[in-house]
Amino acid sequence: LEEEALREGTYELVFHAGDYQRAEHIQVGKPLFLEEIPVRFAITDASRHYHVPLLLSAFGYTTYRGS
């Protein structure tokens, strides 16, 4: 989001893990265990920078608020 568009509130990112794994030719079974990964988070200070990385493995993931 552009800085002007960011407001305090709850947001959701949807990571399209299945599309990514197919594009990278990562074979982890059919059907894929993780197709889409929704991540909901709160913005409490719209003037700050927010980085929301997702670390993906074949059968799990982790996410956190980065710097």
PDB file with one MODEL, atoms N, CA, C and O in Angstrom:
MODEL        1
ATOM      1  N   LEU A   1       0.837  -1.189   0.000  1.00  0.00           N
ATOM      2  CA  LEU A   1       0.000   0.000   0.000  1.00  0.00           C
ATOM      3  C   LEU A   1       0.874   1.241   0.000  1.00  0.00           C
ATOM      4  O   LEU A   1       1.954   1.260   0.590  1.00  0.00           O
ATOM      5  N   GLU A   2       0.405   2.241  -0.649  1.00  0.00           N
ATOM      6  CA  GLU A   2       1.082   3.529  -0.596  1.00  0.00           C
ATOM      7  C   GLU A   2       0.856   4.131   0.785  1.00  0.00           C
ATOM      8  O   GLU A   2      -0.145   3.843   1.441  1.00  0.00           O
ATOM      9  N   GLU A   3       1.788   4.965   1.216  1.00  0.00           N
ATOM     10  CA  GLU A   3       1.713   5.540   2.558  1.00  0.00           C
ATOM     11  C   GLU A   3       0.386   6.258   2.801  1.00  0.00           C
ATOM     12  O   GLU A   3      -0.184   6.153   3.887  1.00  0.00           O
ATOM     13  N   GLU A   4      -0.109   6.988   1.798  1.00  0.00           N
ATOM     14  CA  GLU A   4      -1.359   7.730   1.966  1.00  0.00           C
ATOM     15  C   GLU A   4      -2.555   6.793   2.137  1.00  0.00           C
ATOM     16  O   GLU A   4      -3.542   7.175   2.765  1.00  0.00           O
ATOM     17  N   ALA A   5      -2.489   5.587   1.598  1.00  0.00           N
ATOM     18  CA  ALA A   5      -3.615   4.649   1.650  1.00  0.00           C
ATOM     19  C   ALA A   5      -3.652   3.848   2.947  1.00  0.00           C
ATOM     20  O   ALA A   5      -4.689   3.283   3.293  1.00  0.00           O
ATOM     21  N   LEU A   6      -2.540   3.791   3.662  1.00  0.00           N
ATOM     22  CA  LEU A   6      -2.473   2.980   4.878  1.00  0.00           C
ATOM     23  C   LEU A   6      -3.174   3.695   6.026  1.00  0.00           C
ATOM     24  O   LEU A   6      -2.875   4.849   6.334  1.00  0.00           O
ATOM     25  N   ARG A   7      -4.105   2.993   6.649  1.00  0.00           N
ATOM     26  CA  ARG A   7      -4.834   3.531   7.797  1.00  0.00           C
ATOM     27  C   ARG A   7      -4.820   2.490   8.908  1.00  0.00           C
ATOM     28  O   ARG A   7      -4.594   1.305   8.663  1.00  0.00           O
ATOM     29  N   GLU A   8      -5.062   2.943  10.116  1.00  0.00           N
ATOM     30  CA  GLU A   8      -5.187   2.012  11.234  1.00  0.00           C
ATOM     31  C   GLU A   8      -6.373   1.093  10.975  1.00  0.00           C
ATOM     32  O   GLU A   8      -7.398   1.518  10.441  1.00  0.00           O
ATOM     33  N   GLY A   9      -6.222  -0.166  11.359  1.00  0.00           N
ATOM     34  CA  GLY A   9      -7.307  -1.118  11.170  1.00  0.00           C
ATOM     35  C   GLY A   9      -6.773  -2.521  10.972  1.00  0.00           C
ATOM     36  O   GLY A   9      -5.578  -2.771  11.129  1.00  0.00           O
ATOM     37  N   THR A  10      -7.656  -3.423  10.630  1.00  0.00           N
ATOM     38  CA  THR A  10      -7.303  -4.817  10.403  1.00  0.00           C
ATOM     39  C   THR A  10      -7.205  -5.067   8.905  1.00  0.00           C
ATOM     40  O   THR A  10      -8.065  -4.647   8.130  1.00  0.00           O
ATOM     41  N   TYR A  11      -6.142  -5.757   8.517  1.00  0.00           N
ATOM     42  CA  TYR A  11      -5.886  -6.061   7.109  1.00  0.00           C
ATOM     43  C   TYR A  11      -5.731  -7.562   6.940  1.00  0.00           C
ATOM     44  O   TYR A  11      -5.494  -8.290   7.904  1.00  0.00           O
ATOM     45  N   GLU A  12      -5.865  -8.011   5.709  1.00  0.00           N
ATOM     46  CA  GLU A  12      -5.638  -9.416   5.390  1.00  0.00           C
ATOM     47  C   GLU A  12      -4.821  -9.501   4.107  1.00  0.00           C
ATOM     48  O   GLU A  12      -5.167  -8.902   3.089  1.00  0.00           O
ATOM     49  N   LEU A  13      -3.741 -10.248   4.178  1.00  0.00           N
ATOM     50  CA  LEU A  13      -2.962 -10.615   3.000  1.00  0.00           C
ATOM     51  C   LEU A  13      -3.284 -12.063   2.686  1.00  0.00           C
ATOM     52  O   LEU A  13      -3.419 -12.879   3.597  1.00  0.00           O
ATOM     53  N   VAL A  14      -3.408 -12.389   1.422  1.00  0.00           N
ATOM     54  CA  VAL A  14      -3.600 -13.782   1.026  1.00  0.00           C
ATOM     55  C   VAL A  14      -2.405 -14.176   0.172  1.00  0.00           C
ATOM     56  O   VAL A  14      -2.212 -13.657  -0.928  1.00  0.00           O
ATOM     57  N   PHE A  15      -1.608 -15.100   0.694  1.00  0.00           N
ATOM     58  CA  PHE A  15      -0.459 -15.621  -0.033  1.00  0.00           C
ATOM     59  C   PHE A  15      -0.931 -16.807  -0.868  1.00  0.00           C
ATOM     60  O   PHE A  15      -1.508 -17.753  -0.332  1.00  0.00           O
ATOM     61  N   HIS A  16      -0.693 -16.762  -2.151  1.00  0.00           N
ATOM     62  CA  HIS A  16      -1.116 -17.822  -3.070  1.00  0.00           C
ATOM     63  C   HIS A  16       0.010 -18.849  -3.177  1.00  0.00           C
ATOM     64  O   HIS A  16       0.742 -18.900  -4.166  1.00  0.00           O
ATOM     65  N   ALA A  17       0.125 -19.666  -2.125  1.00  0.00           N
ATOM     66  CA  ALA A  17       1.218 -20.633  -2.009  1.00  0.00           C
ATOM     67  C   ALA A  17       1.170 -21.683  -3.107  1.00  0.00           C
ATOM     68  O   ALA A  17       2.214 -22.077  -3.627  1.00  0.00           O
ATOM     69  N   GLY A  18      -0.007 -22.137  -3.463  1.00  0.00           N
ATOM     70  CA  GLY A  18      -0.137 -23.146  -4.513  1.00  0.00           C
ATOM     71  C   GLY A  18       0.352 -22.631  -5.853  1.00  0.00           C
ATOM     72  O   GLY A  18       1.082 -23.327  -6.559  1.00  0.00           O
ATOM     73  N   ASP A  19      -0.045 -21.417  -6.209  1.00  0.00           N
ATOM     74  CA  ASP A  19       0.419 -20.816  -7.464  1.00  0.00           C
ATOM     75  C   ASP A  19       1.937 -20.695  -7.472  1.00  0.00           C
ATOM     76  O   ASP A  19       2.590 -20.973  -8.478  1.00  0.00           O
ATOM     77  N   TYR A  20       2.491 -20.275  -6.331  1.00  0.00           N
ATOM     78  CA  TYR A  20       3.947 -20.129  -6.223  1.00  0.00           C
ATOM     79  C   TYR A  20       4.646 -21.481  -6.399  1.00  0.00           C
ATOM     80  O   TYR A  20       5.613 -21.589  -7.154  1.00  0.00           O
ATOM     81  N   GLN A  21       4.159 -22.500  -5.707  1.00  0.00           N
ATOM     82  CA  GLN A  21       4.795 -23.818  -5.791  1.00  0.00           C
ATOM     83  C   GLN A  21       4.712 -24.388  -7.198  1.00  0.00           C
ATOM     84  O   GLN A  21       5.669 -25.000  -7.674  1.00  0.00           O
ATOM     85  N   ARG A  22       3.591 -24.198  -7.866  1.00  0.00           N
ATOM     86  CA  ARG A  22       3.471 -24.669  -9.252  1.00  0.00           C
ATOM     87  C   ARG A  22       4.411 -23.900 -10.179  1.00  0.00           C
ATOM     88  O   ARG A  22       5.051 -24.501 -11.041  1.00  0.00           O
ATOM     89  N   ALA A  23       4.503 -22.594 -10.015  1.00  0.00           N
ATOM     90  CA  ALA A  23       5.369 -21.775 -10.869  1.00  0.00           C
ATOM     91  C   ALA A  23       6.840 -22.137 -10.695  1.00  0.00           C
ATOM     92  O   ALA A  23       7.627 -22.058 -11.639  1.00  0.00           O
ATOM     93  N   GLU A  24       7.202 -22.536  -9.471  1.00  0.00           N
ATOM     94  CA  GLU A  24       8.590 -22.907  -9.176  1.00  0.00           C
ATOM     95  C   GLU A  24       8.838 -24.404  -9.358  1.00  0.00           C
ATOM     96  O   GLU A  24       9.927 -24.896  -9.063  1.00  0.00           O
ATOM     97  N   HIS A  25       7.835 -25.120  -9.841  1.00  0.00           N
ATOM     98  CA  HIS A  25       7.923 -26.573 -10.077  1.00  0.00           C
ATOM     99  C   HIS A  25       8.299 -27.333  -8.804  1.00  0.00           C
ATOM    100  O   HIS A  25       9.125 -28.246  -8.827  1.00  0.00           O
ATOM    101  N   ILE A  26       7.679 -26.937  -7.702  1.00  0.00           N
ATOM    102  CA  ILE A  26       7.887 -27.601  -6.417  1.00  0.00           C
ATOM    103  C   ILE A  26       6.790 -28.648  -6.268  1.00  0.00           C
ATOM    104  O   ILE A  26       5.616 -28.298  -6.150  1.00  0.00           O
ATOM    105  N   GLN A  27       7.151 -29.905  -6.271  1.00  0.00           N
ATOM    106  CA  GLN A  27       6.191 -31.003  -6.181  1.00  0.00           C
ATOM    107  C   GLN A  27       6.069 -31.449  -4.727  1.00  0.00           C
ATOM    108  O   GLN A  27       7.007 -32.007  -4.159  1.00  0.00           O
ATOM    109  N   VAL A  28       4.922 -31.200  -4.141  1.00  0.00           N
ATOM    110  CA  VAL A  28       4.709 -31.587  -2.743  1.00  0.00           C
ATOM    111  C   VAL A  28       3.421 -32.385  -2.575  1.00  0.00           C
ATOM    112  O   VAL A  28       2.873 -32.461  -1.475  1.00  0.00           O
ATOM    113  N   GLY A  29       2.946 -32.969  -3.647  1.00  0.00           N
ATOM    114  CA  GLY A  29       1.749 -33.803  -3.561  1.00  0.00           C
ATOM    115  C   GLY A  29       0.574 -33.183  -4.284  1.00  0.00           C
ATOM    116  O   GLY A  29       0.549 -31.987  -4.577  1.00  0.00           O
ATOM    117  N   LYS A  30      -0.390 -34.027  -4.559  1.00  0.00           N
ATOM    118  CA  LYS A  30      -1.626 -33.584  -5.208  1.00  0.00           C
ATOM    119  C   LYS A  30      -2.791 -34.103  -4.396  1.00  0.00           C
ATOM    120  O   LYS A  30      -2.859 -35.312  -4.178  1.00  0.00           O
ATOM    121  N   PRO A  31      -3.695 -33.292  -3.941  1.00  0.00           N
ATOM    122  CA  PRO A  31      -3.647 -31.843  -4.056  1.00  0.00           C
ATOM    123  C   PRO A  31      -2.595 -31.254  -3.123  1.00  0.00           C
ATOM    124  O   PRO A  31      -2.122 -31.922  -2.203  1.00  0.00           O
ATOM    125  N   LEU A  32      -2.238 -30.010  -3.368  1.00  0.00           N
ATOM    126  CA  LEU A  32      -1.269 -29.337  -2.503  1.00  0.00           C
ATOM    127  C   LEU A  32      -1.845 -29.192  -1.102  1.00  0.00           C
ATOM    128  O   LEU A  32      -3.045 -28.976  -0.933  1.00  0.00           O
ATOM    129  N   PHE A  33      -0.987 -29.312  -0.109  1.00  0.00           N
ATOM    130  CA  PHE A  33      -1.422 -29.172   1.280  1.00  0.00           C
ATOM    131  C   PHE A  33      -1.830 -27.727   1.576  1.00  0.00           C
ATOM    132  O   PHE A  33      -2.823 -27.491   2.264  1.00  0.00           O
ATOM    133  N   LEU A  34      -1.070 -26.768   1.062  1.00  0.00           N
ATOM    134  CA  LEU A  34      -1.353 -25.348   1.282  1.00  0.00           C
ATOM    135  C   LEU A  34      -1.591 -24.670  -0.061  1.00  0.00           C
ATOM    136  O   LEU A  34      -0.660 -24.509  -0.851  1.00  0.00           O
ATOM    137  N   GLU A  35      -2.805 -24.280  -0.317  1.00  0.00           N
ATOM    138  CA  GLU A  35      -3.135 -23.604  -1.577  1.00  0.00           C
ATOM    139  C   GLU A  35      -3.110 -22.089  -1.396  1.00  0.00           C
ATOM    140  O   GLU A  35      -2.421 -21.383  -2.132  1.00  0.00           O
ATOM    141  N   GLU A  36      -3.858 -21.595  -0.419  1.00  0.00           N
ATOM    142  CA  GLU A  36      -3.868 -20.172  -0.086  1.00  0.00           C
ATOM    143  C   GLU A  36      -3.663 -20.018   1.411  1.00  0.00           C
ATOM    144  O   GLU A  36      -4.161 -20.820   2.201  1.00  0.00           O
ATOM    145  N   ILE A  37      -2.925 -18.982   1.798  1.00  0.00           N
ATOM    146  CA  ILE A  37      -2.638 -18.738   3.213  1.00  0.00           C
ATOM    147  C   ILE A  37      -3.092 -17.319   3.560  1.00  0.00           C
ATOM    148  O   ILE A  37      -2.435 -16.352   3.174  1.00  0.00           O
ATOM    149  N   PRO A  38      -4.210 -17.182   4.286  1.00  0.00           N
ATOM    150  CA  PRO A  38      -4.641 -15.848   4.706  1.00  0.00           C
ATOM    151  C   PRO A  38      -3.912 -15.445   5.993  1.00  0.00           C
ATOM    152  O   PRO A  38      -3.770 -16.248   6.915  1.00  0.00           O
ATOM    153  N   VAL A  39      -3.461 -14.208   6.039  1.00  0.00           N
ATOM    154  CA  VAL A  39      -2.788 -13.674   7.227  1.00  0.00           C
ATOM    155  C   VAL A  39      -3.487 -12.373   7.596  1.00  0.00           C
ATOM    156  O   VAL A  39      -3.459 -11.411   6.828  1.00  0.00           O
ATOM    157  N   ARG A  40      -4.116 -12.342   8.772  1.00  0.00           N
ATOM    158  CA  ARG A  40      -4.799 -11.135   9.255  1.00  0.00           C
ATOM    159  C   ARG A  40      -3.925 -10.469  10.306  1.00  0.00           C
ATOM    160  O   ARG A  40      -3.349 -11.132  11.168  1.00  0.00           O
ATOM    161  N   PHE A  41      -3.838  -9.146  10.218  1.00  0.00           N
ATOM    162  CA  PHE A  41      -2.989  -8.411  11.156  1.00  0.00           C
ATOM    163  C   PHE A  41      -3.559  -7.010  11.353  1.00  0.00           C
ATOM    164  O   PHE A  41      -4.357  -6.531  10.548  1.00  0.00           O
ATOM    165  N   ALA A  42      -3.141  -6.369  12.428  1.00  0.00           N
ATOM    166  CA  ALA A  42      -3.635  -5.032  12.758  1.00  0.00           C
ATOM    167  C   ALA A  42      -2.552  -3.991  12.528  1.00  0.00           C
ATOM    168  O   ALA A  42      -1.384  -4.205  12.853  1.00  0.00           O
ATOM    169  N   ILE A  43      -2.956  -2.867  11.964  1.00  0.00           N
ATOM    170  CA  ILE A  43      -2.095  -1.696  11.837  1.00  0.00           C
ATOM    171  C   ILE A  43      -2.528  -0.739  12.940  1.00  0.00           C
ATOM    172  O   ILE A  43      -3.675  -0.295  12.971  1.00  0.00           O
ATOM    173  N   THR A  44      -1.612  -0.428  13.837  1.00  0.00           N
ATOM    174  CA  THR A  44      -1.935   0.458  14.950  1.00  0.00           C
ATOM    175  C   THR A  44      -1.316   1.837  14.798  1.00  0.00           C
ATOM    176  O   THR A  44      -1.717   2.778  15.483  1.00  0.00           O
ATOM    177  N   ASP A  45      -0.341   1.963  13.904  1.00  0.00           N
ATOM    178  CA  ASP A  45       0.312   3.249  13.656  1.00  0.00           C
ATOM    179  C   ASP A  45       0.602   3.339  12.160  1.00  0.00           C
ATOM    180  O   ASP A  45       1.563   2.743  11.674  1.00  0.00           O
ATOM    181  N   ALA A  46      -0.215   4.073  11.444  1.00  0.00           N
ATOM    182  CA  ALA A  46      -0.102   4.138   9.991  1.00  0.00           C
ATOM    183  C   ALA A  46       1.157   4.850   9.513  1.00  0.00           C
ATOM    184  O   ALA A  46       1.483   4.788   8.328  1.00  0.00           O
ATOM    185  N   SER A  47       1.866   5.519  10.405  1.00  0.00           N
ATOM    186  CA  SER A  47       3.093   6.212  10.003  1.00  0.00           C
ATOM    187  C   SER A  47       4.310   5.284  10.017  1.00  0.00           C
ATOM    188  O   SER A  47       5.379   5.665   9.541  1.00  0.00           O
ATOM    189  N   ARG A  48       4.161   4.089  10.551  1.00  0.00           N
ATOM    190  CA  ARG A  48       5.279   3.138  10.630  1.00  0.00           C
ATOM    191  C   ARG A  48       5.332   2.261   9.395  1.00  0.00           C
ATOM    192  O   ARG A  48       4.354   2.141   8.657  1.00  0.00           O
ATOM    193  N   HIS A  49       6.489   1.650   9.178  1.00  0.00           N
ATOM    194  CA  HIS A  49       6.690   0.714   8.072  1.00  0.00           C
ATOM    195  C   HIS A  49       6.299  -0.684   8.543  1.00  0.00           C
ATOM    196  O   HIS A  49       6.677  -1.094   9.640  1.00  0.00           O
ATOM    197  N   TYR A  50       5.559  -1.406   7.737  1.00  0.00           N
ATOM    198  CA  TYR A  50       5.159  -2.772   8.073  1.00  0.00           C
ATOM    199  C   TYR A  50       5.654  -3.718   6.991  1.00  0.00           C
ATOM    200  O   TYR A  50       5.462  -3.482   5.798  1.00  0.00           O
ATOM    201  N   HIS A  51       6.287  -4.780   7.429  1.00  0.00           N
ATOM    202  CA  HIS A  51       6.813  -5.823   6.543  1.00  0.00           C
ATOM    203  C   HIS A  51       6.273  -7.136   7.090  1.00  0.00           C
ATOM    204  O   HIS A  51       6.522  -7.461   8.251  1.00  0.00           O
ATOM    205  N   VAL A  52       5.545  -7.895   6.287  1.00  0.00           N
ATOM    206  CA  VAL A  52       4.913  -9.138   6.748  1.00  0.00           C
ATOM    207  C   VAL A  52       5.427 -10.289   5.886  1.00  0.00           C
ATOM    208  O   VAL A  52       4.781 -10.672   4.911  1.00  0.00           O
ATOM    209  N   PRO A  53       6.593 -10.843   6.246  1.00  0.00           N
ATOM    210  CA  PRO A  53       7.138 -11.957   5.459  1.00  0.00           C
ATOM    211  C   PRO A  53       6.431 -13.273   5.792  1.00  0.00           C
ATOM    212  O   PRO A  53       5.850 -13.438   6.864  1.00  0.00           O
ATOM    213  N   LEU A  54       6.501 -14.191   4.846  1.00  0.00           N
ATOM    214  CA  LEU A  54       5.953 -15.527   5.043  1.00  0.00           C
ATOM    215  C   LEU A  54       7.036 -16.526   4.661  1.00  0.00           C
ATOM    216  O   LEU A  54       7.559 -16.486   3.547  1.00  0.00           O
ATOM    217  N   LEU A  55       7.369 -17.411   5.573  1.00  0.00           N
ATOM    218  CA  LEU A  55       8.335 -18.480   5.310  1.00  0.00           C
ATOM    219  C   LEU A  55       7.532 -19.747   5.051  1.00  0.00           C
ATOM    220  O   LEU A  55       6.756 -20.186   5.899  1.00  0.00           O
ATOM    221  N   LEU A  56       7.725 -20.326   3.881  1.00  0.00           N
ATOM    222  CA  LEU A  56       6.892 -21.436   3.428  1.00  0.00           C
ATOM    223  C   LEU A  56       7.708 -22.710   3.290  1.00  0.00           C
ATOM    224  O   LEU A  56       8.804 -22.706   2.729  1.00  0.00           O
ATOM    225  N   SER A  57       7.155 -23.805   3.810  1.00  0.00           N
ATOM    226  CA  SER A  57       7.709 -25.135   3.549  1.00  0.00           C
ATOM    227  C   SER A  57       6.591 -25.963   2.917  1.00  0.00           C
ATOM    228  O   SER A  57       5.481 -25.465   2.729  1.00  0.00           O
ATOM    229  N   ALA A  58       6.873 -27.189   2.597  1.00  0.00           N
ATOM    230  CA  ALA A  58       5.893 -28.026   1.899  1.00  0.00           C
ATOM    231  C   ALA A  58       4.595 -28.206   2.693  1.00  0.00           C
ATOM    232  O   ALA A  58       3.514 -28.256   2.108  1.00  0.00           O
ATOM    233  N   PHE A  59       4.697 -28.302   4.006  1.00  0.00           N
ATOM    234  CA  PHE A  59       3.521 -28.620   4.813  1.00  0.00           C
ATOM    235  C   PHE A  59       3.301 -27.660   5.972  1.00  0.00           C
ATOM    236  O   PHE A  59       2.590 -27.993   6.920  1.00  0.00           O
ATOM    237  N   GLY A  60       3.895 -26.485   5.914  1.00  0.00           N
ATOM    238  CA  GLY A  60       3.709 -25.519   6.984  1.00  0.00           C
ATOM    239  C   GLY A  60       4.248 -24.153   6.594  1.00  0.00           C
ATOM    240  O   GLY A  60       4.858 -23.990   5.537  1.00  0.00           O
ATOM    241  N   TYR A  61       4.018 -23.186   7.452  1.00  0.00           N
ATOM    242  CA  TYR A  61       4.503 -21.831   7.213  1.00  0.00           C
ATOM    243  C   TYR A  61       4.596 -21.093   8.538  1.00  0.00           C
ATOM    244  O   TYR A  61       4.029 -21.517   9.545  1.00  0.00           O
ATOM    245  N   THR A  62       5.314 -19.993   8.520  1.00  0.00           N
ATOM    246  CA  THR A  62       5.356 -19.082   9.656  1.00  0.00           C
ATOM    247  C   THR A  62       5.384 -17.671   9.105  1.00  0.00           C
ATOM    248  O   THR A  62       5.886 -17.425   8.008  1.00  0.00           O
ATOM    249  N   THR A  63       4.847 -16.763   9.866  1.00  0.00           N
ATOM    250  CA  THR A  63       4.869 -15.361   9.479  1.00  0.00           C
ATOM    251  C   THR A  63       5.100 -14.524  10.724  1.00  0.00           C
ATOM    252  O   THR A  63       4.866 -14.985  11.841  1.00  0.00           O
ATOM    253  N   TYR A  64       5.553 -13.307  10.534  1.00  0.00           N
ATOM    254  CA  TYR A  64       5.858 -12.426  11.655  1.00  0.00           C
ATOM    255  C   TYR A  64       5.874 -10.993  11.148  1.00  0.00           C
ATOM    256  O   TYR A  64       5.863 -10.747   9.942  1.00  0.00           O
ATOM    257  N   ARG A  65       5.898 -10.070  12.068  1.00  0.00           N
ATOM    258  CA  ARG A  65       6.044  -8.667  11.671  1.00  0.00           C
ATOM    259  C   ARG A  65       7.529  -8.371  11.573  1.00  0.00           C
ATOM    260  O   ARG A  65       8.246  -8.371  12.573  1.00  0.00           O
ATOM    261  N   GLY A  66       7.969  -8.124  10.378  1.00  0.00           N
ATOM    262  CA  GLY A  66       9.378  -7.826  10.144  1.00  0.00           C
ATOM    263  C   GLY A  66       9.679  -6.368  10.405  1.00  0.00           C
ATOM    264  O   GLY A  66       8.809  -5.594  10.804  1.00  0.00           O
ATOM    265  N   SER A  67      10.919  -6.012  10.173  1.00  0.00           N
ATOM    266  CA  SER A  67      11.333  -4.623  10.403  1.00  0.00           C
ATOM    267  C   SER A  67      11.432  -3.862   9.107  1.00  0.00           C
ATOM    268  O   SER A  67      11.768  -2.678   9.111  1.00  0.00           O
TER     269      SER A  67
ENDMDL
END
